[in-house]
Amino acid sequence: MATSKQPVTVPTGADVDAFLAAVPGERRRADALRLRAIMTEVVGEPAVMWGPSIVGFGSYHYVYASGHTGDWPLAGFSPRKQHLVVYLVGGYEERHASVLARLGPHTTRKGCLYLKRLDAVDEGALRELIDRTVRVHRGVDRAGRPPGP
């Protein structure tokens, strides 16, 4: 008998304000609140909790060549202990290398951008990365590969 795995990261209806108010550390909490404001403005969608720890904005449906499908935020972030994790479109490291060069201190891995301090990065470059991600997910820009989380 085949079993289907239910997605873990889905909109939960949990209170975003309560989640952000509980982020440990004054600086991390302030960064999370600022990033929420930036993403709300850039994406034009309200913040929604996806799973227990991702603040997402809008959503899109993806389909991989393998047939795997799902839903994911147009843009999102998670205020983790060590980093703010910003979820961007896969392949952004190659597609937007010049923007990343302007960003300031960061690390990357797959579709994740890791920032230690929001005040250490160029906000204009961060906004540009978020906007380009949203445009790809909305189908306004081509990513060159299937979208997905």
FIKOLZA-1660 file (N, C-alpha, C; in steps of 0.1 Angstrom, whole numbers, plus 5000, padded with zeros to 4 digits):
% residues 149
   i   px   py   pz ch aa at
   1 5008 4988 5000  A  M  N
   1 5000 5000 5000  A  M CA
   1 5009 5013 5000  A  M  C
   2 5006 5022 4991  A  A  N
   2 5014 5034 4990  A  A CA
   2 5010 5044 5000  A  A  C
   3 5019 5051 5006  A  T  N
   3 5016 5061 5016  A  T CA
   3 5021 5074 5010  A  T  C
   4 5013 5085 5013  A  S  N
   4 5017 5098 5008  A  S CA
   4 5022 5106 5020  A  S  C
   5 5033 5112 5018  A  K  N
   5 5039 5121 5029  A  K CA
   5 5032 5134 5029  A  K  C
   6 5026 5138 5040  A  Q  N
   6 5020 5151 5041  A  Q CA
   6 5031 5162 5043  A  Q  C
   7 5029 5173 5036  A  P  N
   7 5039 5184 5038  A  P CA
   7 5038 5189 5052  A  P  C
   8 5050 5192 5058  A  V  N
   8 5051 5198 5071  A  V CA
   8 5050 5213 5071  A  V  C
   9 5056 5219 5061  A  T  N
   9 5056 5233 5060  A  T CA
   9 5044 5239 5052  A  T  C
  10 5034 5241 5059  A  V  N
  10 5022 5247 5053  A  V CA
  10 5017 5258 5062  A  V  C
  11 5008 5267 5057  A  P  N
  11 5003 5278 5065  A  P CA
  11 4996 5272 5077  A  P  C
  12 4998 5278 5089  A  T  N
  12 4993 5272 5101  A  T CA
  12 4982 5280 5107  A  T  C
  13 4981 5293 5104  A  G  N
  13 4972 5301 5111  A  G CA
  13 4977 5306 5124  A  G  C
  14 4989 5303 5128  A  A  N
  14 4995 5307 5141  A  A CA
  14 4997 5322 5140  A  A  C
  15 4998 5329 5151  A  D  N
  15 5000 5343 5152  A  D CA
  15 5014 5347 5149  A  D  C
  16 5016 5354 5138  A  V  N
  16 5029 5359 5134  A  V CA
  16 5035 5369 5145  A  V  C
  17 5027 5378 5150  A  D  N
  17 5031 5388 5160  A  D CA
  17 5036 5381 5172  A  D  C
  18 5029 5371 5177  A  A  N
  18 5033 5363 5189  A  A CA
  18 5046 5356 5186  A  A  C
  19 5047 5350 5174  A  F  N
  19 5060 5343 5171  A  F CA
  19 5072 5352 5171  A  F  C
  20 5070 5364 5165  A  L  N
  20 5081 5373 5164  A  L CA
  20 5085 5379 5178  A  L  C
  21 5074 5382 5186  A  A  N
  21 5077 5387 5199  A  A CA
  21 5084 5377 5208  A  A  C
  22 5084 5364 5205  A  A  N
  22 5090 5354 5213  A  A CA
  22 5104 5351 5208  A  A  C
  23 5109 5357 5197  A  V  N
  23 5122 5355 5192  A  V CA
  23 5133 5359 5202  A  V  C
  24 5141 5350 5206  A  P  N
  24 5151 5353 5216  A  P CA
  24 5162 5363 5212  A  P  C
  25 5165 5372 5220  A  G  N
  25 5176 5382 5217  A  G CA
  25 5170 5394 5211  A  G  C
  26 5173 5405 5218  A  E  N
  26 5167 5418 5213  A  E CA
  26 5171 5421 5199  A  E  C
  27 5184 5420 5195  A  R  N
  27 5188 5423 5182  A  R CA
  27 5182 5414 5171  A  R  C
  28 5181 5400 5174  A  R  N
  28 5175 5391 5165  A  R CA
  28 5160 5394 5163  A  R  C
  29 5154 5397 5174  A  R  N
  29 5139 5401 5173  A  R CA
  29 5137 5414 5165  A  R  C
  30 5146 5424 5167  A  A  N
  30 5145 5436 5160  A  A CA
  30 5147 5433 5145  A  A  C
  31 5157 5425 5142  A  D  N
  31 5160 5422 5128  A  D CA
  31 5148 5414 5122  A  D  C
  32 5142 5405 5129  A  A  N
  32 5130 5398 5124  A  A CA
  32 5119 5407 5121  A  A  C
  33 5116 5417 5130  A  L  N
  33 5106 5426 5128  A  L CA
  33 5108 5435 5116  A  L  C
  34 5121 5439 5114  A  R  N
  34 5125 5448 5103  A  R CA
  34 5123 5440 5090  A  R  C
  35 5128 5427 5090  A  L  N
  35 5127 5419 5078  A  L CA
  35 5112 5416 5074  A  L  C
  36 5104 5415 5084  A  R  N
  36 5090 5413 5081  A  R CA
  36 5084 5426 5074  A  R  C
  37 5088 5438 5079  A  A  N
  37 5084 5450 5072  A  A CA
  37 5089 5451 5058  A  A  C
  38 5101 5447 5056  A  I  N
  38 5107 5448 5042  A  I CA
  38 5100 5438 5033  A  I  C
  39 5098 5426 5038  A  M  N
  39 5091 5416 5029  A  M CA
  39 5076 5420 5027  A  M  C
  40 5070 5425 5037  A  T  N
  40 5056 5429 5035  A  T CA
  40 5055 5440 5024  A  T  C
  41 5064 5449 5024  A  E  N
  41 5064 5460 5014  A  E CA
  41 5068 5455 5000  A  E  C
  42 5078 5446 4999  A  V  N
  42 5083 5442 4986  A  V CA
  42 5073 5432 4980  A  V  C
  43 5068 5423 4988  A  V  N
  43 5059 5412 4983  A  V CA
  43 5045 5417 4981  A  V  C
  44 5041 5426 4990  A  G  N
  44 5027 5431 4989  A  G CA
  44 5017 5422 4995  A  G  C
  45 5021 5412 5003  A  E  N
  45 5012 5402 5009  A  E CA
  45 5015 5402 5024  A  E  C
  46 5005 5399 5032  A  P  N
  46 5007 5398 5047  A  P CA
  46 5015 5386 5051  A  P  C
  47 5021 5387 5062  A  A  N
  47 5029 5377 5068  A  A CA
  47 5020 5366 5073  A  A  C
  48 5024 5353 5071  A  V  N
  48 5017 5341 5076  A  V CA
  48 5027 5331 5081  A  V  C
  49 5024 5324 5091  A  M  N
  49 5033 5314 5096  A  M CA
  49 5031 5301 5088  A  M  C
  50 5042 5296 5083  A  W  N
  50 5043 5284 5076  A  W CA
  50 5051 5274 5085  A  W  C
  51 5044 5264 5089  A  G  N
  51 5051 5255 5099  A  G CA
  51 5053 5262 5112  A  G  C
  52 5062 5257 5120  A  P  N
  52 5063 5263 5133  A  P CA
  52 5073 5275 5133  A  P  C
  53 5081 5277 5123  A  S  N
  53 5091 5288 5124  A  S CA
  53 5094 5296 5111  A  S  C
  54 5086 5295 5101  A  I  N
  54 5089 5302 5089  A  I CA
  54 5078 5313 5087  A  I  C
  55 5082 5325 5085  A  V  N
  55 5073 5336 5083  A  V CA
  55 5073 5338 5067  A  V  C
  56 5061 5335 5061  A  G  N
  56 5060 5335 5047  A  G CA
  56 5051 5346 5042  A  G  C
  57 5053 5350 5029  A  F  N
  57 5045 5360 5023  A  F CA
  57 5040 5355 5010  A  F  C
  58 5026 5355 5008  A  G  N
  58 5020 5350 4996  A  G CA
  58 5023 5335 4995  A  G  C
  59 5020 5329 4983  A  S  N
  59 5023 5315 4981  A  S CA
  59 5022 5313 4966  A  S  C
  60 5029 5302 4962  A  Y  N
  60 5028 5297 4948  A  Y CA
  60 5028 5282 4948  A  Y  C
  61 5024 5276 4937  A  H  N
  61 5023 5262 4936  A  H CA
  61 5035 5258 4926  A  H  C
  62 5042 5248 4930  A  Y  N
  62 5053 5243 4922  A  Y CA
  62 5051 5229 4918  A  Y  C
  63 5057 5225 4906  A  V  N
  63 5056 5211 4901  A  V CA
  63 5070 5208 4896  A  V  C
  64 5077 5198 4902  A  Y  N
  64 5090 5194 4897  A  Y CA
  64 5088 5184 4885  A  Y  C
  65 5099 5182 4878  A  A  N
  65 5099 5173 4866  A  A CA
  65 5095 5158 4871  A  A  C
  66 5099 5155 4884  A  S  N
  66 5096 5142 4890  A  S CA
  66 5081 5140 4892  A  S  C
  67 5073 5151 4892  A  G  N
  67 5059 5150 4895  A  G CA
  67 5056 5155 4909  A  G  C
  68 5066 5157 4917  A  H  N
  68 5064 5162 4931  A  H CA
  68 5058 5176 4930  A  H  C
  69 5048 5179 4937  A  T  N
  69 5041 5192 4937  A  T CA
  69 5040 5197 4952  A  T  C
  70 5038 5210 4953  A  G  N
  70 5036 5215 4966  A  G CA
  70 5033 5230 4965  A  G  C
  71 5032 5236 4977  A  D  N
  71 5030 5250 4978  A  D CA
  71 5041 5256 4987  A  D  C
  72 5045 5268 4985  A  W  N
  72 5056 5274 4992  A  W CA
  72 5054 5289 4992  A  W  C
  73 5059 5297 5002  A  P  N
  73 5057 5311 5002  A  P CA
  73 5065 5317 4990  A  P  C
  74 5060 5328 4985  A  L  N
  74 5067 5336 4974  A  L CA
  74 5080 5340 4980  A  L  C
  75 5081 5344 4992  A  A  N
  75 5093 5348 4999  A  A CA
  75 5090 5345 5014  A  A  C
  76 5101 5343 5021  A  G  N
  76 5099 5340 5035  A  G CA
  76 5112 5341 5043  A  G  C
  77 5112 5340 5056  A  F  N
  77 5124 5339 5064  A  F CA
  77 5121 5332 5077  A  F  C
  78 5132 5329 5084  A  S  N
  78 5131 5323 5097  A  S CA
  78 5142 5329 5106  A  S  C
  79 5138 5334 5117  A  P  N
  79 5148 5340 5126  A  P CA
  79 5154 5329 5135  A  P  C
  80 5164 5322 5130  A  R  N
  80 5171 5311 5137  A  R CA
  80 5181 5317 5147  A  R  C
  81 5186 5308 5156  A  K  N
  81 5195 5313 5166  A  K CA
  81 5207 5319 5161  A  K  C
  82 5214 5313 5151  A  Q  N
  82 5226 5318 5145  A  Q CA
  82 5225 5328 5134  A  Q  C
  83 5214 5327 5126  A  H  N
  83 5212 5335 5114  A  H CA
  83 5197 5339 5112  A  H  C
  84 5195 5349 5104  A  L  N
  84 5182 5351 5098  A  L CA
  84 5183 5343 5085  A  L  C
  85 5174 5334 5083  A  V  N
  85 5175 5326 5070  A  V CA
  85 5164 5331 5061  A  V  C
  86 5168 5336 5050  A  V  N
  86 5159 5342 5040  A  V CA
  86 5158 5332 5028  A  V  C
  87 5145 5328 5025  A  Y  N
  87 5142 5318 5015  A  Y CA
  87 5140 5325 5002  A  Y  C
  88 5149 5322 4992  A  L  N
  88 5149 5328 4979  A  L CA
  88 5147 5317 4968  A  L  C
  89 5145 5321 4956  A  V  N
  89 5144 5312 4945  A  V CA
  89 5157 5304 4943  A  V  C
  90 5155 5291 4940  A  G  N
  90 5167 5282 4938  A  G CA
  90 5175 5288 4926  A  G  C
  91 5189 5287 4927  A  G  N
  91 5197 5292 4917  A  G CA
  91 5201 5307 4917  A  G  C
  92 5196 5314 4928  A  Y  N
  92 5198 5328 4928  A  Y CA
  92 5213 5332 4929  A  Y  C
  93 5221 5322 4935  A  E  N
  93 5235 5325 4937  A  E CA
  93 5242 5328 4923  A  E  C
  94 5238 5320 4913  A  E  N
  94 5244 5322 4900  A  E CA
  94 5237 5333 4892  A  E  C
  95 5224 5334 4893  A  R  N
  95 5217 5344 4885  A  R CA
  95 5219 5358 4890  A  R  C
  96 5221 5360 4903  A  H  N
  96 5222 5373 4909  A  H CA
  96 5235 5376 4916  A  H  C
  97 5246 5371 4911  A  A  N
  97 5259 5372 4917  A  A CA
  97 5263 5386 4919  A  A  C
  98 5259 5395 4910  A  S  N
  98 5263 5409 4912  A  S CA
  98 5255 5416 4923  A  S  C
  99 5243 5412 4925  A  V  N
  99 5235 5417 4936  A  V CA
  99 5241 5412 4950  A  V  C
 100 5244 5399 4950  A  L  N
 100 5250 5393 4962  A  L CA
 100 5263 5400 4965  A  L  C
 101 5271 5404 4955  A  A  N
 101 5284 5411 4958  A  A CA
 101 5282 5424 4965  A  A  C
 102 5270 5430 4962  A  R  N
 102 5267 5443 4969  A  R CA
 102 5261 5441 4983  A  R  C
 103 5256 5429 4985  A  L  N
 103 5248 5427 4997  A  L CA
 103 5255 5429 5010  A  L  C
 104 5268 5425 5011  A  G  N
 104 5275 5425 5024  A  G CA
 104 5276 5411 5029  A  G  C
 105 5280 5410 5042  A  P  N
 105 5283 5397 5048  A  P CA
 105 5271 5387 5048  A  P  C
 106 5273 5376 5042  A  H  N
 106 5262 5366 5041  A  H CA
 106 5269 5352 5037  A  H  C
 107 5261 5342 5039  A  T  N
 107 5264 5329 5033  A  T CA
 107 5252 5324 5026  A  T  C
 108 5254 5314 5017  A  T  N
 108 5243 5309 5009  A  T CA
 108 5244 5294 5009  A  T  C
 109 5233 5288 5006  A  R  N
 109 5232 5273 5004  A  R CA
 109 5218 5271 4998  A  R  C
 110 5219 5265 4986  A  K  N
 110 5207 5262 4978  A  K CA
 110 5198 5274 4977  A  K  C
 111 5186 5274 4982  A  G  N
 111 5177 5286 4981  A  G CA
 111 5177 5294 4993  A  G  C
 112 5187 5293 5002  A  C  N
 112 5187 5300 5015  A  C CA
 112 5198 5310 5015  A  C  C
 113 5195 5321 5020  A  L  N
 113 5205 5332 5023  A  L CA
 113 5206 5334 5038  A  L  C
 114 5218 5333 5043  A  Y  N
 114 5220 5334 5058  A  Y CA
 114 5226 5347 5061  A  Y  C
 115 5220 5355 5070  A  L  N
 115 5224 5368 5074  A  L CA
 115 5226 5368 5089  A  L  C
 116 5237 5373 5094  A  K  N
 116 5239 5374 5109  A  K CA
 116 5233 5386 5114  A  K  C
 117 5234 5397 5107  A  R  N
 117 5229 5410 5112  A  R CA
 117 5223 5417 5100  A  R  C
 118 5211 5422 5102  A  L  N
 118 5204 5429 5091  A  L CA
 118 5210 5442 5088  A  L  C
 119 5215 5449 5099  A  D  N
 119 5221 5462 5097  A  D CA
 119 5235 5462 5090  A  D  C
 120 5240 5450 5088  A  A  N
 120 5253 5448 5082  A  A CA
 120 5252 5446 5067  A  A  C
 121 5240 5445 5062  A  V  N
 121 5238 5443 5047  A  V CA
 121 5232 5455 5041  A  V  C
 122 5234 5455 5028  A  D  N
 122 5228 5466 5019  A  D CA
 122 5213 5463 5017  A  D  C
 123 5204 5471 5023  A  E  N
 123 5190 5468 5023  A  E CA
 123 5185 5469 5008  A  E  C
 124 5190 5478 5000  A  G  N
 124 5186 5478 4986  A  G CA
 124 5189 5465 4979  A  G  C
 125 5201 5459 4981  A  A  N
 125 5204 5447 4975  A  A CA
 125 5195 5435 4980  A  A  C
 126 5192 5435 4993  A  L  N
 126 5183 5425 4999  A  L CA
 126 5169 5427 4993  A  L  C
 127 5164 5439 4992  A  R  N
 127 5151 5441 4985  A  R CA
 127 5151 5436 4971  A  R  C
 128 5162 5438 4964  A  E  N
 128 5163 5434 4950  A  E CA
 128 5162 5419 4949  A  E  C
 129 5169 5412 4958  A  L  N
 129 5169 5397 4958  A  L CA
 129 5155 5392 4961  A  L  C
 130 5148 5398 4971  A  I  N
 130 5135 5394 4974  A  I CA
 130 5125 5396 4962  A  I  C
 131 5126 5408 4956  A  D  N
 131 5118 5412 4945  A  D CA
 131 5120 5402 4933  A  D  C
 132 5132 5399 4930  A  R  N
 132 5135 5390 4919  A  R CA
 132 5129 5376 4922  A  R  C
 133 5131 5371 4934  A  T  N
 133 5125 5359 4938  A  T CA
 133 5110 5358 4936  A  T  C
 134 5103 5369 4941  A  V  N
 134 5089 5369 4939  A  V CA
 134 5085 5370 4925  A  V  C
 135 5092 5377 4917  A  R  N
 135 5089 5378 4902  A  R CA
 135 5090 5364 4896  A  R  C
 136 5100 5357 4899  A  V  N
 136 5102 5343 4894  A  V CA
 136 5090 5334 4898  A  V  C
 137 5087 5335 4911  A  H  N
 137 5076 5326 4916  A  H CA
 137 5062 5330 4910  A  H  C
 138 5061 5343 4907  A  R  N
 138 5048 5347 4901  A  R CA
 138 5048 5345 4886  A  R  C
 139 5059 5340 4880  A  G  N
 139 5060 5338 4866  A  G CA
 139 5063 5350 4857  A  G  C
 140 5067 5361 4864  A  V  N
 140 5070 5373 4857  A  V CA
 140 5084 5373 4851  A  V  C
 141 5093 5366 4857  A  D  N
 141 5107 5365 4854  A  D CA
 141 5110 5350 4852  A  D  C
 142 5120 5346 4844  A  R  N
 142 5123 5332 4842  A  R CA
 142 5135 5329 4851  A  R  C
 143 5134 5317 4857  A  A  N
 143 5145 5313 4866  A  A CA
 143 5155 5304 4859  A  A  C
 144 5151 5298 4848  A  G  N
 144 5160 5289 4841  A  G CA
 144 5160 5275 4847  A  G  C
 145 5152 5272 4857  A  R  N
 145 5150 5259 4863  A  R CA
 145 5137 5259 4870  A  R  C
 146 5131 5247 4873  A  P  N
 146 5118 5247 4879  A  P CA
 146 5118 5253 4893  A  P  C
 147 5108 5261 4896  A  P  N
 147 5107 5267 4909  A  P CA
 147 5105 5257 4920  A  P  C
 148 5108 5260 4932  A  G  N
 148 5105 5251 4943  A  G CA
 148 5112 5257 4956  A  G  C
 149 5109 5251 4967  A  P  N
 149 5114 5255 4979  A  P CA
 149 5129 5253 4981  A  P  C
% end
